[in-house]
Every structure is written in structure tokens, then in C-alpha cells.
Amino acid sequence: EDKSCSMRPAATIAAMVFFLSAAALRGEPPSHIEGEMAGEVTQTSIILQSRLTAVRVDENGDVPGVCGIARFEIADNRGFDASRFTPWLEAAPESDFIVKARVADLKPATQYYYRLEFGPDRQHIERGPARRFHTHPSADTAARCSFVVVTGMNYHHFHYGVDKRPAYAGPDKHLGYPALVSMLKRNPDFFVGTGDNVYYDAPPKTAAQTAAAMRKKWHEQFVQPRYIDFFAQVPTYWEKDDHDYRYNDCDNTGDKPPSVELGLSTFREQVPITDPADRDAVTYRTHRIGKLVQIWLTENRDYRSPNRSPDGPQKTIWGRRQSDWLQDTLLKSDAVFKILISPTPMIGPDDAYKRDNHCNTGGFRHERDSFFAWAKANGLLEKGFYLVCGDRHWQYHSIDPSGFEEFSTGALVDANARLGVPPGSPRGTDPDAKIRQPYTSREPSGGFLNVVVKADDSGKIATAQFDFFDENGDLLHTVSKARDIR
């Protein structure tokens, strides 16, 4: 039996009127103008996501949702021969008309194709275009791996500018961020959004503080044609930071909206990060990509202590359970390169006035220093362990006095970029210049980090190459690290 919104009992519909979009109330046939997205790809599984919508953006710049049903068809060939289907899913207002499903029992190192079947009911079904993703190779395969990492996707700054930074003025502005085209040309295996994926608090005078306003921030961004094209071909991993959780430098205290609960639920709703069937799923995780690389994606908002509490052994960003998991999984990994991707920096330098990350004075340095001491004692300096971070609006490569190295992605959007704080600056967190910084942005520039890990022709040496690009795809700086394949 169909279970679309239009078939709900009248009393149920009346109770939900507040949540329904204008399109849904009119009974408009559903479309899916935000496209599809694949997330959390592994060797054998994927989470597929779409949203049933009206056929166009409304007068307020939002994308109205539409009631209906949908399912995903998936196959390992373009013709969808011998395909399989997920169960039918309901696009309902309480989930922002989003449908998502985890698909398991896939084959490693395999190109898959998927598409959305959707409609108001099973008697009126349409079929969307084919999308694709590639599953990860098995842990004993020394396969090449390439991925892009970004932060700071500020829609308002891109379209309208801020302070002395002008809005993007190209004739292709309506298509969205140019960096998405530049990244797609690199043909990455996957994409990592490290947080600040949307900005609820930009502009400040009309900050998003309700579910409807927060959801709009995601809709207006994902409906841009370049996002649709990119996500149709590249699977994703997502982390959140302050701006796509609550507001700038937020923690879990205070009554200022949006609430902690709303920030947490909206993030999980809007991106394919956790299995929709697992209500207890955590948002920190690790993924193995063949023999050569393993990535760790940490959760830096859910478990943190208040930012302004005194630094010390009890103050934490990660929380005890995540910290134990991180150490345990790092020790167990035999990947040639181990890359921790953090929403916020651990080395920096950063601005001296801040208190919300691991490198800030009075912030969470004790946890950072304890982790670095543990990592060094357990030989991670010699085991291909590197840090990649988002949050900061400039690109850099920094080396901590402990020897650990960090690569900052910089903001994706030119209008959201700025110059950094160098080692030795009295305005920064490293006034004594203890940090070495082989590279930092020379001018404010949006862009991304591209990481390529591969074996050489002999099969005995692997390299991890960290390439900094601007939003137009011009290479700004490259760092290469080599290790024996054992």
C-alpha cells in the first residue's frame, strides 16, 4: 500500500499543515531539482539520498518540498541490467521530504550506477537520470586514491559579498561555486566537507534560527547546478563545524537559537552521514581505502566542553568515548598513510582571541598536546600520520614542534577567504614562532585541498601528495610524502 502524504488520514494532515510547503499543500507532482547524493561509501556499502521538491525555486529563494514516494535503483552497469531496488520511501514534511537509504552487500572496487524512481504514488512513477559512485578497494589492494577536502562554503558571501570582499561577479554566477568545476576536473574518488558547509548565521541580521530557515540554507546551496553535477559523480563524506551547527564559535551551552537539539538533528537530516535505520549512529568514523590510505573523520561539536571553561585534563572537544576510539583505531591500522580529517585546526597558528579549537590559547590545547604525546610515543610520526583541517579561511601547511604536520584546506569561496596569522605574530596563537610553516596563502583566495595517494611503478614506495588549488583550479603549492609499502 502506498504511504505518500496525500494518502494520510485527514486528521493527520491537519496536524501537519504547519510543516507543509505550499507546493505540497497544492498537491503538485514531485520533482527532484536538488539532484541526488551518495555518502559514506565503503568497500561494500553506500548511503543514497534525494529530496522530492517542486519544479522550481520559490519567490523566497527556497526549494519547496513535495509529498510523494521514492526508491533507488542500483546496478553495476549503465544499462541497469540485473538491478536492485531499495524499499519504497516516503517523502514527508517531518523529514524535509528527504529520502535516504543505506545499500549494503556491494562489491569492492566497483563502479555503480543509481537513479531515483519517484512520484505521488506507485501508479504515477518517473525515473531520474543515472548517477554514479565507486566502492573502495579491499584493504590488501595498493590502489591509487584521490580525494578533495573543502570548508567554508558561504553562499551569502559568494552571492552578495561581505565587508571589503566583493561577491562573485562572473557571468556563470547562477551555476554556483567555480571550485566545484575545478574539483570535478581532478576526477576525485570522493569529497570531504569538513564543516561550515552552510552558514546559518550569514548574514547576521537574518540568521537562521528555526528548522525552516536552517533547511533553506541547505536547499539554496544544493540546488545550484554545479552541486548537482558534482554530486552526481562524486560520493561524499560530511563533518559539521560551528556555522552549520548553531552559530560562530558555538558550543553546547546557552539558550541562543538554534538549539543544540535542532542543530544536531538538522545536520543528520540534510546530508547522508548516518544510516537512517540506526538512530544511535555516531558521527565520528574511519574508512579504509585500500592498502595505502585510511581516513579518520572526527566529531568536534557534539561532545565538547564549554569553550570558556579552563583548559586542562577535563576539557575536551572529542569526549572520552571518541578519544578512546580514535587511539584504538589508529593503533590497529596498518594503512601506509593515516590521515585525520578534522573540522577545526590542531596546529594552526590561529587568531589569538579565539577559544574554540585545539590550537587556541585557553582553548583545548591540553587535549591536543596529550594526543600528540600519545601519538608520538606510539610511533605515528614514522607511520605516515598526517592532519587535514577545515575551518580556517586560508590555506597552509604547518609543522608542530612535536613533528606532526597539518594541511588546511582554506575556504572554498573567494569571498569567504582571508590571509592567515603567521608564526611569530603577536595576534596569533604562536607568538614565539615555534611552528614551522612551509606554506601559507599569499593572497586571499578560495580553493581546496586535493590529496592523491599512490604506489610507484616498483610497487615498493607509496606517496601521499597534498596539492593546494585555488577556486579556478590553478595549483598553488604541493607537498609530497613517501613511505615504504610494507
N, C-alpha and C positions, 0 to 999 in steps of 0.2 A: 504494500500500500504506500502511495506517495505521502510524504510528510512535509510538503512545502508550506510556507507561511500562509498561502492562500487557502489551505485546507484546514487551518486551525479552527477550533470552536469559536463562536462569536465572542464569548466571554473572555477567552484568551486574547483574541485580537484587541478587544477593548482595553485590556490591561497593558498591552504593549504599544498602544498608539503613540505614547510619548517618545518611544525609541525609533519608530519607523520613519524612514526617509520619505520625502514627498513622492519619489518615484515608486517606492514600494506601496504606498497608500493608493496610488493611481492604478496599480496593477500592471505597470509597464513590463513588457517582456524583458528578461535579464540579458545583459551582455557581460563582458569581462574586459573592460578597456584598460585595466591596470596590468593585463597580461598574467603570466604565471611565474612562479619562483620555486626553485628547488633548494633545499637546505640540508645541512648536516649529512652530507654524503659520506659514506664509509665504503668498505670493501663489498658490503652485501646489503646496504640499505640506503634509503633516502626519505626525506620529508617533502611532499609536494603540496603547493599552496596556490590558491587563486581567490578571487573575490568577485561575487556577482554584483554587477553595477548597472546603472543607467547607461545609455549610449553616448552621453556627453557630460562634460563638466557643467555644473550649475552656475547660476549668476553670482554665487559667493565664492567661486573657485574651488568648491568641493566636488567630490565624486559620489553622488548618492548611491546607496546600496539598494539592491532589489531582491526580494524574496524569490526562492527557487530551489532547485536541487541540482547536484553536480556529482560527477565522479571523474577519476583519472584513468585513462587507458595508457598502458606502458608496454613497450616491446624493445627488443634488441636489434630492430631493423626499421628502416624508414617506411616500409610498406605496412608496418604493424601486423605482420603475419604472426599467428600464434600469440597474440597479445593477451594481456591480463588486465583486469579492472579492479579498482578499489570498490568498496561498498558505496552505495549512493549516500551522499552527504547533504545535509540541509543548510542552505544559506539563510541565516536567521539574524534578526537585529541584535540579539544579545551577544553575538559573536562578530558583530560588524559585517555580517554577510560574507565572512571569510570561511572558506572550506579548506581543510588540510588533512592529509593522511600520511602516515608512515608506511612505506612499502619495504618489505623485507625479502629475504631469500633471493637476492640478486647475485649475479656472477661478478667476481673481482675483475678489474682491468677491462671493463666492457663499456662500449658506447650504448647508451639507452636513449630512447625517444619516448616522449609522453605528450598527451594532449588532453584537453578538458572537454567532457561532454556535459551539457548543461541545458536547462530550460525551466519553465514554470512548473512543469510536471513531466512525467515519463512519456506522455503522448505527444509532447512538443519539444523534442531534443535537438540541439545544434551541436556541432563539433568544431572546436577551435583548431588553430594551426599547431603543427608539431613543434615541440621544444626538445632540448636535449641536455644530457649530462653524462659524465664518465665516472664510473666507480673507481675507487682507489685500488692499486695493485696490492697483492699479498705481501706480507712482511719479509718474505725471502727473495723478493724481486727488486733488483737495483735499477728501478725505472726513473727516468727523468721526471721532475716535478717542478711546476711553475705556478706561482700564485701572486695575487696583488693584495695589498693591505692599505686601507684608507681610514681617514677620520674627517670630522668637520664638514659634513655635507649640509651647509647652511643655505637653505632655499631662499630665505628672505634677503640675505646679503647678496646672493647671486643675482636675484631679480631686481633688487631695489638699492643695493649698496648700503654702506654704513660709515659714519664719520667721514674720513678723507679717502676711504676706499670706494671707488665707483662700482656700480653694478656692471655686470657683463653687458657689452653693447654690440655683440656680433649679430648678424642677420639670422643666425641659427639659434638664437636665444630660446625660442619656443620649444626647441628639441630637448633642452636640458644641458647638463654639465658636459663640456667638451672632454673632460678627463675620461668619461665613460667610453668614448670612441677610442681614445689613446690606449686605454687599458685593454679593450677588446682586440686591438691590433696585436697585442702581445700574446694573444691566444692562451690565457691562463687556465689552469686546471680548476681553480676555484678563487673565490673572492672572500676577503675578510673585512667586515665593517666593525671597527674597534670601538664604536660608540660615538655619541654626538651625530648619530645617523640622521636625526631631525633635531630641530631646536624648538622646544616648547616655549622658551622664553624670548624668542626673537620674532618681532620687535617687543621690547619690554612692556610697552603701553597696552598691548593686546595679547599678553602671554596666554598660552593655552592652559587652562586650569580645570576643564571639565572633560569628560570622556569624549564628547562630540568634537570639541576643539582640538584635543590631542590626536584623535583619529584623523582629523583633517590634515594635520601636518604630514602624516604618512601618505594619505591619498594624493595630495597635490604633488608630492615628490615622485611616487611610484608611477603616476600616470604619464610622466614625461617620456616621450618616445625613446630616448636613449636608454632609459632604465629598462623599458620593456624589451628592447633589442638585446641589451646586455644580459639580463636575467634569463632570457630565452635560451642562452647558450652557455652560461657560466653558473655553476652551483655556488651557494653562499654559506658563510658562517657569520653569525652576528654576536656582538657584545654590546652592552649598553654602558653609557657614562652618565654624567650629570644632566646634560641638556635633554637627553631622550629618556630620562628617568623622572626628574621633577624640575629642577632649575639649576642655575650655575653654582658649582661647588657645594651642592646639597649633600646632606647625609640623611639618616633615618629619623631625625628629630624635628620637632616643631610642627605647628598647625598650618603653616603656609601651604596653600594648594598649588599643585595637585598633591593628594595624599600619597603616602608610601604605598598603600594597597593599590591605588589606581595606577601609580607609576609602574609597579611590578606587573600587574595584570595586562596593561596596555602593551607593554613590550612583548610579552609572551604571545599575546593575541596577534600582533601585527607582523611578526616575522616567523619563519619556520625554524625554530630553535629547539623546541622540546616536543616529544611525542605527544600528540593530543590525547592519547589514551592513558597517559601517565601523569596524573595530577601532582605527583610528588617529585617529578624530574627536576634535577638541579641544573643550573645554567653554567656551571664550570665543567669542562670536559677536555679530553685529549683524543687526538686522532692520529693513527699511524698511516703514513702514505708510503708504502713500500719499505724497502730495506734502508733507504737513505735518510728519511726525514720523519719526524714525529712533531706535531704541534700541540701546544697546551693553550687553552683559552680560559682565562680566569674571570671570575665574577667579582667586581670591585665595588659594588654598591649594596648588595643585599645584606651583607653580614658586618658591615663596617661599624666601628665605634664612632661616637661623635667627633667631628673634626677638631673641635676646640678642647677636647679633653687632653690632659697632659700626656706627652709621649712616654712610652715605657713598655714593659713586658705585657701589660694587659690591653694595650691599644692595638687594634687590628683593622686592616682592610679586608683580609681574607676570611677571618674566623678560623677557629681551631680545626673544624672538620675539613675545610678546604685546604688549609695548610698541610695537614697530615696527608691528605690525598695527593697533593702536589709533590711532596717529598717522596711518598711511596711510589708513585707512578714514574717519577724521574729516575729513581734508583733501579726500577725494573726495566727501563727502556734500554734496548741495545741498538737503537737507531743511530746511524752515523752522525746525523745532525739533530739536535733537540732545540726547538725554537719556542720560547714562551711569548705569547702574544697578549699583551696587557692593555686594557683600556687607558691606563694612565702610566706616566713615566716612573721608572725606578732609579734612574741615574741623573737625567737632566743635563745641565742645570735648568732650573725653573725660576719663576719670579719669586722674590724673597717674601712678598706679602701673603702668599698662598699657604694653606694649611691642609689641603685635602688629598695629597698623594704621598708616595713613598720617598720622594726626594726633598720634600718641603721641610724646612727647619720648623720644629714644633708640630710637624705633621705625623707621619707614620714611619720615621726613619728607623726606629728600633726594630720593627718587624723586618724592614728591608735589610738592615745590617745583620740581623740574626740569620736571615735566609741566605745572604751572601756567604756568611761564615760557614753555615752548614754545607752549602753548595761547593765551596772551595775545599772543605775538609773531605768531601766525598768525591773529589776529583772531577767535578763538572767542567772546570776550566780546560781540562785536557780531553773532554768528551764531546766537544762540538756543541756546547750550550750557548745560545745567544738570546738576547731580548729584543723584541719589537714592540713599540708602543704607539698608541694614538694620543689623542687629547691635545697635545701641543700643536700650535698653529704654524710651526716651522719645521723643516727637515733637519736632521742632524745625525751624526754618528759620534757617540761618546764612549769613552773608556773610563770606568770607575777605578779608583786606586786599588781595589781588590783584583782588578784584571778583567772583570766582566764587561761586556760590550752591549750597547743599546743602539737601535736604529729607530728613529722617529719618523713616522710616515709624513707628517705635515698635513695641513688642511687640504681637502680635495679641491676647494673652490678658491680662486684668486682673491675674491673679495673677502674671504674669511682668513686670509694668510697675514702674517706679520713677521718681523725679524725676531730672532731669539735673544736670549740672555747668555752671553759668553762666559766661560770660566774666568774667574778673577773680577767679575763685575760686582760692585757693592750693591747693585739692585737685584742680585741673584742669590741662589742657594749655594753657590760655590765661590765665595769671595776670596778664598785663599788659592784658587786655581789648582785644586788637587785633581780635578777631572781633566783628562786629555780629550780634545775634540778635533779629530782629523778633518771633519767636515761639518759645516752648517750653512744654511741658506744665505746667499749673498744679497738677495733682494726678496721682498715678499712675493711669494709665488705659490699658487695651488699646485697640487700634484699628488703622487702616490709612490709607494714602495713596491717594487717588483722583486720577488725572490725566486731564484732558479737554482735547483739542486740537481746535480747530475754526476755520473761517473765518467771518467776519461776513457779513451779508446782501449787502454790496457785493462780496464775493469778493476784496477787496484787503488785508484785515487778518486775521491769524490770532492767536488767543490760546491760550496754554497755562495752564490753571488747575490749581493744586495745592491740593487740599482735604484737610484733616485731619479724620478722623472718629473717634469713639470706637467701642467694640465694639457699641453699640446703634444706631449709625447717626446719631448726633447730630453735626452739623457744629460743629467746634471752632475752625477757623481756615481762611482761604482766601487764596491769593496768586495774582494773575493777571499774566501777562506777555504783551505784544503785540508783533507784528512784521509788517512789510510782507510780503506774498506776492510774491515776485519771480519 
